[in-house]
Structures are given as structure tokens and as C-alpha cells.
Amino acid sequence: MVGVRVRFAPSPTGYLHIGGARTALFNFLFARHNGGTFVLRIEDTDETRTLEGAVERICEGLRWLGITWDEGPQVGGRYGPYFQTQRTEIYQRALAEAVDRGVAYPCYCTPEELAASRERQQRAGRAPRYEGTCRNLTSEQRAQREAEGRKAVLRLKVPQEGALEVEDAIRGKVRFELATLDDFIIQKSNGMPTYNFAVVVDDHAMEITHVIRGEEHLSNAPKQALVYRALGYELPIFAHVPMILAPDRTKLSKRHGATAVEEYREMGILPEALRNYLLLLGFTPGDERELLDLEEMVALFDLSKVNKNPAIYDDKKLVWMNSRYLSRLPVERIFAEVRPWLEAAGLWAPDQQPDQQLFRQLDLARERAHTLPELVEAMRYFLSDDYPFNEKGVRKVLAHPEVAERLEQCADRIEMLDVFTAEKIEQTYRQLADELGLPARDLIHPTRVAVTGTTVGPSLFHLLEALGREPTVARLRRVAQQLRAQPSLLSKSDT
């Protein structure tokens, strides 16, 4: 497909919601798959809801997810401006054209008159709609109302019978009865265009070929289609992606947990994982794969694979997916993500440089981590001697009279190793266990608790190699001494 142009048009009213992020992702992937252009446009005409800094947060959230735009804020483009508040002259010309074409007319009805009309219709058992009071006013009648000081809005003349069909790339033909629509407002009394008018003018002016957006906008489709036709514009191809629902199938909201991209970042979710998870909210790859990198997403993405049914949000699935990315991405990439967290925890200095030993430690620690905060805790005993002891582990493994002597013996043996490798350490431990007539676990488990404070983790012998000879020996001797002194170790334990 040649000449594809799509857009993501958020309102700067807060953070980038995951629903918006998914819409942006689908547009981005569709553009890249088809060699097209992805436009970012900011719909900021609602000044009462616009928040300072929101545009920057939206842009940062998109870039963090790896979603880049070809035109829009911060990058420019020949179809700008890309902020609606800067496009007023364009809207005014289009509104004047609608009046000249005879497809729009001024309406002078006051709020009180409109309220009275709605009340009459409701009493009569009819659905409230604008009754066309000003649709056929003469020029004299309009002049009279203007002389009275009435402020006018502009309404679009909607055909009063028949049906309108809108072609949707996901849902097929969607039919709307025109009797359910009234002559809706396209310009407010303050001179500003309404959303359904401005978005059509923008999409036409920016030559948008496909409008890919959330299902909640499906109700806007007939009004926008009517504006397209009234102005003589060619309609784009619509594609309304399914809603994202909470596990209880209600609308996803804050009460279900995080809903903004920035919140997931603060939870320690990787951008690769969130991007992958968003793709699967309404998209079926067509095979058994669940973990997809960006190149695979671009190659696979097609609107025919987008589902019609609502997508069910599952934070457990997201966290699981994040753990998979933690374990499979290059360790250098993981360090770049976890570094700020390590610095905040006081485990890494801002001017400190990583080395191969750190990467080995990180490679082991990430095996069981699901999020970056969990990875920080898994790295704690590698990077600090001030690590907590699990109370149950201490009681079960260390609180026995013979353990202190065994830890000292382990320290003596591994201190004399010519090469401190996992293979050599394991060989030494098993040989010592045989000499003492013990199962190897009676040395392995106490060693693990002594040097890490916990009973679980990666392979002990690889862990010790990554920790290093000197820290390992020092910790074994320190804990042995504490056990003999009793009960200082237990007093430092946690639950």
C-alpha cells in the first residue's frame, strides 16, 4: 500500500493512558508496515482541561515505548501546525465554506429555549433532539435575531431521512439511521469549531488516509462522515479498535490499578514488555507467538488481525511478560533500565561504571525478577554487605550448633582455590561434604543464607563465582562469628 498517512491525536489533559498508547502503537505499526507516515497531532482546543506539561509527558511516553512520529510536535512537517489552537484560520475558512455551500446555518436558539424543547419532547415520549427551529430562517429573521443580541452557533444540515453507511476496516459496514441524528453544532458561539468538525478539517488537510482509533469514537463516525460529505472531502478508511476492559468487564479505571504509561514505568515495567502487551490487547498475531520484538510487530501488523470484541486487561499477564523480557534482553540493556533504580537504592554510584562482573551478577539476579524493583532487591546482596536475612531461613538453616564450624570450613577451603569458578567451588563443596559424611545440601543451604540472607536464588556456585572470592569468604566468616556470639544475626533478620 502506497501513500498511507495515519495520525494519533491526543488531548493534552494528563498522562498518556494505555488505551491511547495502544491506539498510537496500532497507528505507528500500520504506518511502518505499509511504508507510510505517522502523524502526531495535539487536540488542545479545550483550554479548561489542558494541563501544563501534558504534551511533553505524552511525547516522552510515546518515545519511551519506542513509538516515534514522522510529523508533529518537536519534529515539524509540511502539514502543520500540529496543535489545533494554532489552526484557527484553517477552521474559519472551512466553516465559511460550509455556509457558502448551504450545508450549514446559524442557530440563534438560547440555552433556555433548547432546554424547554428537550423537556417537551421528553414529556411526549420522544428522544430529545434539535427540532430545526433555525434551519429555514429567512435573512430578515436572522437579522432580527442578531439585532436582539443573540449569539449564534453554526449547525450542519443533516438529511432528515434515510441511512448512512460507514465502512470500517475492522467491523465492516456500520449503518446509522439519519433519523437518530439532528442538525449538530459545528461552531460554538465563541467562534471555535466543535470536535467533530475540527477533526475532519484536520484529517483532510493533513491527507490522512486511515483513521485508526478506539471503539468509543464509533459514535462520532456518522457525524464526521456527514461533515466530510458536506464539504466535498473524500472519506478516509475508518478502523475502530476494541475497547480495553477491566477483568470484571467494566471500563478500565484507576480502581483497577495503573492506567497511565508513566505509572507502568514507575512500577518497573520495561518499554518492550508494555509495548508487546499493548499489541496483544485486541490483536491476534496468527500463530502461537506471544513475545514479539518491534520488527516482528511491524512485519505482522494488519488491520484484518485486529479483533472486534473487547480486550480484557490482565496485569498478571503483563508482569509475566515483563519477567520474560528481563530474562531475554541483553544484560547491558537491562542494566541501562535498572541503573537509576540501583542509584536510588544507594547500591550504585552515579559515576560508577559497570564491568563484566556486574553483568554476570545481573544476569543471575534477573532469573527470578518480574519487575525492576524486584531486580534491585535481587541485586542487593551482590552490591552491598547490608542485606536482610530471612527469619524463617535463619531458623531453619543457620540456627544449629554445628553450622558455624561448617561455614568456617567452607571459607577455609574456597579461600585456597587457585581458580574461583563455579565448577571448582562445586567440586570443593562436594568433596568437603564427603569428608564430613554429610549430604552436600547441609553445606550448600547454610552458605546460601549466609552470603545472601535468603533461601532461594540462582545456582549457588555460579552465584558465589559472580559475588567473588573475597566477599564470599568474608561473609561466611562473619556469619560464623555471629552464630557463635548469638543471637546478633537473628536480631537483624526480617520476616
C-alpha positions as CSV (number, residue, x, y, z in Angstrom):
1,M,0.0,0.0,0.0
2,V,1.4,3.4,-1.0
3,G,0.7,6.8,0.5
4,V,-0.6,5.7,3.8
5,R,-1.0,8.5,6.3
6,V,-2.3,7.9,9.8
7,R,-2.4,10.0,12.9
8,F,-2.6,9.9,16.7
9,A,-4.4,12.9,18.1
10,P,-4.5,13.0,21.9
11,S,-5.8,15.8,24.1
12,P,-3.2,17.2,26.5
13,T,-5.4,16.6,29.6
14,G,-3.0,14.4,31.6
15,Y,-0.8,11.4,31.2
16,L,-0.7,9.0,28.2
17,H,-3.4,6.4,29.0
18,I,-2.7,2.8,28.0
19,G,-5.8,3.0,25.7
20,G,-4.3,6.0,23.9
21,A,-0.9,4.3,23.9
22,R,-2.3,1.2,22.2
23,T,-4.1,3.4,19.6
24,A,-0.8,5.2,18.9
25,L,1.0,1.8,18.7
26,F,-1.5,0.5,16.2
27,N,-1.2,3.6,14.0
28,F,2.6,3.5,14.2
29,L,2.8,-0.2,13.3
30,F,0.3,0.2,10.4
31,A,2.3,3.1,9.0
32,R,5.6,1.3,9.3
33,H,4.1,-1.9,7.8
34,N,2.9,-0.1,4.8
35,G,5.8,2.3,4.4
36,G,3.5,5.2,5.3
37,T,3.6,8.3,7.6
38,F,2.7,8.5,11.2
39,V,1.5,11.9,12.4
40,L,1.2,13.2,16.0
41,R,-1.4,16.0,16.3
42,I,-2.5,17.6,19.6
43,E,-6.2,18.4,20.0
44,D,-5.8,21.2,22.6
45,T,-8.9,23.4,22.0
46,D,-10.4,22.5,25.4
47,E,-8.4,25.0,27.4
48,T,-10.3,24.2,30.6
49,R,-8.9,20.7,30.6
50,T,-5.5,21.3,29.1
51,L,-2.7,20.7,31.6
52,E,0.7,22.4,31.5
53,G,3.4,19.9,30.5
54,A,1.0,17.3,29.3
55,V,2.2,17.5,25.7
56,E,5.8,16.8,26.9
57,R,4.6,13.9,29.0
58,I,2.7,12.4,26.1
59,C,5.7,12.7,23.8
60,E,8.0,11.3,26.4
61,G,5.7,8.3,27.0
62,L,5.5,7.6,23.3
63,R,9.2,7.8,22.8
64,W,9.8,5.6,25.9
65,L,7.6,2.9,24.2
66,G,9.6,3.2,21.0
67,I,6.8,5.0,19.1
68,T,8.3,7.7,17.0
69,W,6.3,10.1,14.7
70,D,7.3,11.4,11.3
71,E,5.4,14.7,11.6
72,G,4.1,16.7,14.6
73,P,5.3,18.4,17.7
74,Q,9.1,18.5,18.2
75,V,9.7,17.3,14.6
76,G,7.6,19.6,12.4
77,G,6.3,18.7,8.9
78,R,4.8,20.4,5.9
79,Y,1.2,19.8,7.1
80,G,1.5,21.9,10.3
81,P,0.7,23.5,12.6
82,Y,0.1,20.3,14.6
83,F,-1.7,22.0,17.5
84,Q,-5.4,22.7,17.0
85,T,-5.2,26.0,18.8
86,Q,-2.8,27.2,16.1
87,R,-5.1,26.1,13.2
88,T,-8.0,28.6,13.9
89,E,-7.7,30.3,10.4
90,I,-7.9,26.9,8.7
91,Y,-11.2,26.1,10.6
92,Q,-12.7,29.5,9.9
93,R,-12.1,29.1,6.2
94,A,-13.8,25.6,6.3
95,L,-16.7,27.0,8.3
96,A,-17.2,29.8,5.8
97,E,-17.1,27.3,3.0
98,A,-19.8,25.2,4.7
99,V,-22.1,28.3,4.9
100,D,-21.3,29.2,1.3
101,R,-22.2,25.7,0.2
102,G,-25.5,25.9,2.0
103,V,-24.8,22.9,4.2
104,A,-24.6,24.9,7.5
105,Y,-26.7,27.6,9.0
106,P,-26.6,29.9,12.1
107,C,-28.8,28.9,15.0
108,Y,-29.9,31.6,17.5
109,C,-31.7,29.4,20.0
110,T,-30.9,30.2,23.6
111,P,-30.0,27.6,26.2
112,E,-33.4,28.2,27.8
113,E,-35.2,27.6,24.5
114,L,-33.3,24.4,23.9
115,A,-34.0,23.2,27.4
116,A,-37.7,23.8,27.0
117,S,-37.7,22.0,23.7
118,R,-36.0,18.9,25.3
119,E,-38.5,18.9,28.1
120,R,-41.4,19.0,25.6
121,Q,-40.0,16.1,23.7
122,Q,-39.4,14.0,26.8
123,R,-42.9,14.6,28.0
124,A,-44.2,13.4,24.6
125,G,-42.0,10.2,25.0
126,R,-39.6,11.2,22.2
127,A,-35.8,11.2,22.3
128,P,-34.6,14.8,22.7
129,R,-33.1,16.3,19.5
130,Y,-32.7,19.7,18.0
131,E,-36.0,20.4,16.2
132,G,-34.6,22.5,13.4
133,T,-36.0,25.8,14.7
134,C,-33.5,28.0,12.8
135,R,-32.9,25.7,9.8
136,N,-35.1,27.7,7.4
137,L,-34.9,31.2,8.8
138,T,-35.1,34.0,6.2
139,S,-32.4,36.6,6.0
140,E,-34.8,39.1,7.7
141,Q,-35.5,36.7,10.6
142,R,-31.7,36.2,11.1
143,A,-31.2,39.9,11.1
144,Q,-33.9,40.4,13.7
145,R,-32.3,37.8,16.0
146,E,-28.9,39.4,15.6
147,A,-30.4,42.8,16.4
148,E,-31.7,41.2,19.6
149,G,-28.0,40.5,20.5
150,R,-28.4,36.7,20.2
151,K,-25.1,34.8,19.7
152,A,-25.3,32.2,17.0
153,V,-23.8,28.8,16.7
154,L,-23.4,27.0,13.3
155,R,-25.3,23.8,12.7
156,L,-24.8,21.3,9.9
157,K,-27.8,20.5,7.8
158,V,-28.3,16.7,8.3
159,P,-30.6,14.8,5.8
160,Q,-33.8,14.1,7.7
161,E,-34.4,10.6,6.4
162,G,-32.6,7.6,5.1
163,A,-29.4,5.9,6.4
164,L,-25.7,6.5,6.4
165,E,-23.3,3.6,6.0
166,V,-19.7,3.9,7.2
167,E,-17.1,1.4,6.0
168,D,-15.0,0.2,8.9
169,A,-11.8,-1.9,8.2
170,I,-12.4,-3.9,11.4
171,R,-16.2,-4.0,11.7
172,G,-17.3,-3.9,8.1
173,K,-20.2,-1.7,7.1
174,V,-21.8,0.1,10.0
175,R,-25.2,1.6,9.4
176,F,-26.6,4.7,11.1
177,E,-30.2,5.8,10.7
178,L,-30.3,9.6,10.0
179,A,-33.5,9.9,11.9
180,T,-31.4,9.4,15.1
181,L,-29.2,12.4,14.3
182,D,-30.1,16.1,14.5
183,D,-28.5,19.2,13.0
184,F,-25.5,19.2,15.2
185,I,-23.3,22.1,16.1
186,I,-20.1,22.6,14.1
187,Q,-19.1,26.0,15.5
188,K,-19.7,27.2,19.1
189,S,-21.0,30.7,19.9
190,N,-17.4,31.7,20.8
191,G,-16.3,31.1,17.2
192,M,-14.4,27.8,17.9
193,P,-15.2,24.7,15.9
194,T,-16.5,21.6,17.6
195,Y,-14.5,18.4,17.8
196,N,-16.4,16.6,15.1
197,F,-15.8,19.5,12.6
198,A,-12.2,20.3,13.5
199,V,-11.1,16.7,13.4
200,V,-12.5,16.3,9.8
201,V,-10.9,19.5,8.6
202,D,-7.5,18.5,10.1
203,D,-7.6,14.9,8.7
204,H,-8.5,16.2,5.3
205,A,-5.9,19.0,5.3
206,M,-3.2,16.5,6.5
207,E,-4.3,14.0,3.9
208,I,-5.0,11.3,6.5
209,T,-5.9,8.1,4.6
210,H,-6.8,5.8,7.6
211,V,-8.4,6.9,10.9
212,I,-7.4,4.2,13.4
213,R,-8.9,4.9,16.8
214,G,-10.7,3.5,19.8
215,E,-14.2,2.0,19.6
216,E,-15.6,4.8,21.8
217,H,-15.2,7.1,18.8
218,L,-17.5,4.9,16.6
219,S,-20.5,7.1,17.7
220,N,-18.7,10.1,16.2
221,A,-18.2,8.4,12.8
222,P,-21.6,9.3,11.3
223,K,-21.3,13.0,12.2
224,Q,-17.8,13.1,10.8
225,A,-18.8,11.3,7.7
226,L,-21.6,13.9,7.2
227,V,-19.1,16.7,7.6
228,Y,-16.8,15.1,5.0
229,R,-19.6,14.8,2.5
230,A,-20.9,18.3,3.2
231,L,-17.5,19.8,2.5
232,G,-16.9,17.6,-0.6
233,Y,-14.0,15.8,1.1
234,E,-13.1,12.2,0.3
235,L,-13.7,9.9,3.3
236,P,-10.7,8.1,4.9
237,I,-10.9,4.5,5.8
238,F,-12.1,4.1,9.4
239,A,-10.9,1.4,11.8
240,H,-12.3,1.3,15.3
241,V,-10.2,-0.9,17.6
242,P,-11.9,-2.7,20.5
243,M,-12.2,-1.2,24.0
244,I,-9.9,-2.3,26.8
245,L,-12.0,-3.6,29.7
246,A,-11.0,-4.5,33.3
247,P,-11.1,-8.2,34.4
248,D,-14.6,-7.7,35.6
249,R,-15.5,-6.4,32.1
250,T,-16.2,-2.9,33.3
251,K,-14.5,0.2,31.9
252,L,-10.8,0.2,32.9
253,S,-10.2,2.8,35.6
254,K,-7.8,3.8,38.3
255,R,-9.5,1.4,40.8
256,H,-8.2,-1.5,38.7
257,G,-4.6,-0.3,39.1
258,A,-2.2,1.7,36.9
259,T,-3.8,3.1,33.7
260,A,-1.1,5.5,32.5
261,V,2.1,4.7,30.7
262,E,4.1,6.7,33.2
263,E,2.7,4.6,36.1
264,Y,3.9,1.4,34.5
265,R,7.3,2.9,34.0
266,E,7.4,3.8,37.7
267,M,6.3,0.2,38.5
268,G,9.5,-1.1,36.8
269,I,7.9,-2.4,33.6
270,L,10.2,-2.4,30.6
271,P,9.0,-0.5,27.5
272,E,9.5,-3.6,25.4
273,A,7.1,-5.6,27.6
274,L,4.4,-2.9,27.8
275,R,4.6,-2.4,24.0
276,N,4.3,-6.1,23.4
277,Y,1.4,-6.4,25.9
278,L,-0.5,-3.5,24.3
279,L,-0.2,-5.1,20.9
280,L,-2.0,-8.2,22.2
281,L,-4.8,-6.2,23.6
282,G,-7.1,-6.6,20.6
283,F,-4.6,-8.0,18.1
284,T,-4.0,-11.7,17.2
285,P,-0.6,-12.4,15.6
286,G,-2.0,-15.6,13.9
287,D,0.5,-18.0,15.5
288,E,1.5,-19.2,18.9
289,R,4.0,-16.4,19.5
290,E,3.4,-14.0,22.4
291,L,6.8,-12.3,22.7
292,L,7.4,-10.1,19.7
293,D,10.1,-7.5,19.1
294,L,9.3,-4.3,17.2
295,E,10.5,-5.6,13.8
296,E,8.2,-8.6,14.2
297,M,5.3,-6.4,15.1
298,V,5.8,-4.2,12.1
299,A,6.0,-7.3,9.8
300,L,2.9,-8.9,11.3
301,F,0.6,-5.9,11.8
302,D,-2.6,-5.8,9.6
303,L,-6.0,-4.4,10.4
304,S,-7.6,-7.8,9.5
305,K,-5.9,-9.3,12.6
306,V,-7.5,-6.7,15.0
307,N,-10.4,-8.2,16.9
308,K,-13.9,-6.8,17.2
309,N,-14.5,-8.0,20.7
310,P,-13.3,-6.0,23.8
311,A,-9.8,-6.8,25.1
312,I,-9.5,-7.8,28.7
313,Y,-6.8,-6.2,30.7
314,D,-4.7,-8.6,32.9
315,D,-1.9,-7.1,34.9
316,K,-0.6,-10.6,35.9
317,K,0.0,-11.3,32.2
318,L,1.8,-8.0,31.8
319,V,4.1,-8.7,34.8
320,W,4.8,-12.2,33.5
321,M,5.6,-10.8,30.1
322,N,7.9,-8.3,31.8
323,S,9.8,-11.1,33.5
324,R,10.3,-12.8,30.1
325,Y,11.8,-9.6,28.7
326,L,14.0,-9.2,31.8
327,S,15.4,-12.6,31.2
328,R,15.9,-12.4,27.4
329,L,17.1,-8.9,26.6
330,P,20.9,-8.2,26.5
331,V,22.2,-7.7,30.0
332,E,23.6,-4.3,29.0
333,R,20.1,-3.2,28.0
334,I,18.7,-4.4,31.4
335,F,21.5,-2.5,33.3
336,A,20.6,0.7,31.4
337,E,17.0,0.4,32.7
338,V,17.8,-0.7,36.3
339,R,20.7,1.7,36.8
340,P,18.5,4.6,38.0
341,W,16.8,2.2,40.4
342,L,20.1,1.0,41.8
343,E,21.3,4.5,42.3
344,A,18.1,5.5,44.1
345,A,18.6,2.5,46.4
346,G,22.1,3.5,47.2
347,L,23.6,0.4,45.6
348,W,25.3,2.1,42.6
349,A,27.1,5.5,42.4
350,P,26.2,7.8,39.5
351,D,29.8,8.0,38.4
352,Q,30.4,4.2,38.7
353,Q,31.0,2.2,35.6
354,P,29.8,-1.4,35.0
355,D,32.2,-4.2,34.4
356,Q,31.8,-7.8,33.4
357,Q,31.5,-9.0,37.0
358,L,28.5,-6.7,37.4
359,F,26.9,-8.0,34.2
360,R,27.4,-11.6,35.5
361,Q,25.7,-10.7,38.7
362,L,22.9,-9.0,36.9
363,D,22.5,-12.0,34.6
364,L,22.0,-14.3,37.6
365,A,19.8,-11.9,39.6
366,R,17.3,-11.4,36.8
367,E,16.3,-15.1,36.6
368,R,13.6,-14.7,39.2
369,A,12.8,-11.0,38.9
370,H,9.4,-9.8,37.5
371,T,10.0,-6.0,37.7
372,L,12.9,-3.6,38.1
373,P,12.2,-3.1,41.8
374,E,12.4,-6.9,42.3
375,L,15.6,-6.9,40.3
376,V,17.1,-4.3,42.6
377,E,16.4,-6.5,45.6
378,A,17.8,-9.5,43.9
379,M,21.0,-7.4,43.3
380,R,21.2,-6.1,46.8
381,Y,23.5,-8.9,48.3
382,F,25.8,-8.6,45.2
383,L,26.3,-4.9,45.7
384,S,26.1,-4.5,49.5
385,D,27.0,-6.3,52.7
386,D,24.0,-4.7,54.3
387,Y,21.4,-7.2,53.1
388,P,18.4,-8.5,55.2
389,F,18.2,-12.0,56.5
390,N,15.0,-14.1,56.1
391,E,14.0,-15.1,59.6
392,K,12.5,-18.4,58.6
393,G,15.6,-19.3,56.6
394,V,17.8,-18.4,59.6
395,R,15.8,-20.6,61.9
396,K,15.7,-23.5,59.6
397,V,19.2,-23.4,58.1
398,L,21.5,-21.5,60.4
399,A,20.2,-21.9,63.9
400,H,22.1,-25.1,64.6
401,P,25.2,-25.5,66.8
402,E,27.3,-27.2,64.0
403,V,26.6,-24.6,61.3
404,A,29.2,-22.1,62.4
405,E,32.0,-24.6,62.2
406,R,30.8,-25.8,58.8
407,L,30.8,-22.2,57.4
408,E,34.3,-21.7,58.6
409,Q,35.4,-24.9,56.9
410,C,33.8,-23.8,53.7
411,A,35.5,-20.5,53.9
412,D,38.9,-22.1,54.5
413,R,38.6,-24.4,51.5
414,I,37.4,-21.9,48.9
415,E,39.9,-19.3,50.1
416,M,42.7,-21.7,48.9
417,L,41.3,-22.3,45.5
418,D,43.7,-21.5,42.7
419,V,40.8,-20.6,40.3
420,F,37.5,-19.3,41.7
421,T,35.0,-20.7,39.3
422,A,31.6,-22.3,39.7
423,E,33.0,-25.7,38.7
424,K,35.9,-25.5,41.2
425,I,33.6,-24.2,44.0
426,E,31.1,-27.1,43.5
427,Q,33.9,-29.7,43.4
428,T,35.3,-28.3,46.6
429,Y,31.9,-28.3,48.4
430,R,31.0,-31.8,47.4
431,Q,34.5,-33.1,48.4
432,L,34.2,-31.4,51.8
433,A,30.7,-32.9,52.3
434,D,32.1,-36.3,51.6
435,E,34.9,-35.8,54.1
436,L,32.4,-34.8,56.7
437,G,30.0,-37.6,55.9
438,L,27.2,-35.0,55.1
439,P,24.9,-34.5,52.2
440,A,26.0,-31.6,50.1
441,R,22.9,-29.7,50.9
442,D,24.0,-29.3,54.6
443,L,26.8,-27.1,53.3
444,I,25.0,-25.5,50.4
445,H,21.9,-24.2,52.2
446,P,23.8,-22.6,55.1
447,T,26.2,-21.0,52.6
448,R,23.3,-19.5,50.6
449,V,21.6,-18.0,53.6
450,A,24.9,-16.7,55.0
451,V,26.0,-14.9,51.8
452,T,22.6,-13.7,50.5
453,G,20.2,-13.7,53.5
454,T,17.7,-15.8,51.6
455,T,17.0,-19.5,50.9
456,V,16.2,-19.1,47.2
457,G,18.0,-17.8,44.2
458,P,20.2,-18.8,41.3
459,S,22.6,-21.7,41.3
460,L,24.7,-21.2,44.4
461,F,28.1,-22.0,42.8
462,H,27.5,-19.6,39.9
463,L,26.3,-17.0,42.5
464,L,29.5,-17.3,44.5
465,E,31.6,-17.0,41.4
466,A,29.8,-13.8,40.5
467,L,30.0,-12.5,44.0
468,G,33.7,-13.1,44.1
469,R,36.1,-14.9,46.4
470,E,36.9,-12.2,49.0
471,P,33.2,-11.1,49.7
472,T,32.2,-14.8,49.9
473,V,34.9,-15.7,52.4
474,A,34.3,-12.6,54.4
475,R,30.6,-13.2,54.7
476,L,31.0,-16.9,55.6
477,R,33.4,-16.0,58.4
478,R,31.3,-13.0,59.6
479,V,28.1,-15.1,59.9
480,A,30.0,-17.9,61.6
481,Q,31.3,-15.5,64.2
482,Q,27.8,-14.0,64.7
483,L,26.3,-17.5,65.1
484,R,28.9,-18.3,67.8
485,A,28.1,-14.9,69.5
486,Q,24.4,-15.4,69.2
487,P,21.7,-14.0,68.8
488,S,23.0,-11.0,66.8
489,L,22.2,-12.4,63.5
490,L,18.6,-13.1,64.3
491,S,18.1,-9.6,65.6
492,K,18.9,-8.3,62.2
493,S,16.5,-10.7,60.4
494,D,13.3,-9.7,58.6
495,T,10.1,-11.6,58.0
